[in-house]
Amino acid sequence: MNIKPQPVTVIIMGKEYKIACDPAEQDDLIHSAQQLDAQMRKMRDSGKIVGPDRIAVMTALNLAHELQIVKNQNAILSQNLSGCLIKMSQKIEKVLEKT
């Protein structure tokens, strides 16, 4: 069964956008749009940045930076997990060899 993307309406900084989205991903899209709207409004309300284009770019940079931090943390956790699994596997093998 092939599910066709359906239009979803989101509002960001008072503007309405229609975005085609798979039905299974609609809730995530809406939540993401709400987060983006909140962060853009926060940036605008701080008064440090003027103009919707600049607000959008600075918000995008902040979100990209946060994403990069999370990716780096994920890579470190993955390496640590791999190391722990290798050690555990070696311990299990030693125990099994003794029996």
C-alpha positions in Angstrom: 0.0 0.0 0.0 1.4 3.3 -1.1 0.4 6.3 1.1 0.4 9.6 -0.6 1.8 12.7 1.1 -1.0 15.0 2.3 -0.8 18.7 2.8 -0.3 19.9 6.4 -0.8 23.5 7.4 1.7 25.0 9.9 2.0 28.6 11.1 5.4 30.1 11.7 5.8 33.7 12.9 2.2 34.4 11.8 2.6 33.0 8.3 0.8 30.0 7.0 2.7 27.3 5.2 1.3 24.2 3.5 3.7 21.3 3.4 3.3 17.9 1.9 3.9 15.2 4.4 3.4 11.5 4.9 0.5 10.9 7.3 2.7 9.0 9.7 5.0 12.0 10.0 2.4 14.7 10.4 2.6 15.0 14.2 6.4 15.3 14.1 6.1 18.0 11.4 3.6 20.0 13.5 5.7 19.7 16.6 8.8 20.7 14.7 7.0 23.7 13.3 5.8 24.7 16.8 9.3 24.5 18.1 10.7 26.6 15.2 8.0 29.2 15.7 8.7 29.4 19.5 12.4 29.8 18.9 12.0 32.4 16.2 9.6 34.4 18.3 12.1 34.2 21.2 14.8 35.5 19.0 12.6 38.3 17.7 11.4 39.2 21.2 15.0 39.5 22.4 15.3 42.5 20.2 18.9 41.7 19.2 17.9 40.6 15.7 15.7 42.5 13.4 14.0 41.2 10.2 12.3 37.9 9.5 15.1 36.7 7.2 17.8 37.3 9.8 15.7 35.8 12.5 15.2 32.7 10.4 18.9 32.4 9.6 20.0 32.8 13.2 17.4 30.4 14.4 18.5 27.9 11.7 22.1 28.3 12.8 21.2 27.8 16.4 19.3 24.6 15.6 22.0 23.3 13.3 24.5 23.9 16.1 22.3 22.0 18.7 22.0 19.2 16.2 25.7 19.0 15.7 26.3 18.8 19.5 23.7 16.0 19.8 25.4 14.1 16.9 28.8 14.4 18.5 27.4 13.2 21.8 25.7 10.3 20.0 28.9 9.3 18.4 30.8 9.3 21.7 28.0 7.2 23.3 28.0 4.8 20.5 31.8 4.3 20.8 31.5 3.8 24.5 28.7 1.3 24.1 30.7 -0.6 21.5 33.7 -0.7 23.9 31.5 -2.0 26.7 29.9 -4.6 24.5 33.3 -5.9 23.4 34.5 -6.1 27.0 31.3 -7.9 28.1 31.6 -10.3 25.2 35.2 -11.1 26.2 34.2 -11.7 29.8 31.4 -14.0 28.7 33.8 -16.0 26.4 36.2 -16.4 29.3 33.5 -17.7 31.6 32.3 -20.1 29.0 35.8 -21.4 28.4 36.2 -22.2 32.0 33.0 -24.4 32.1 
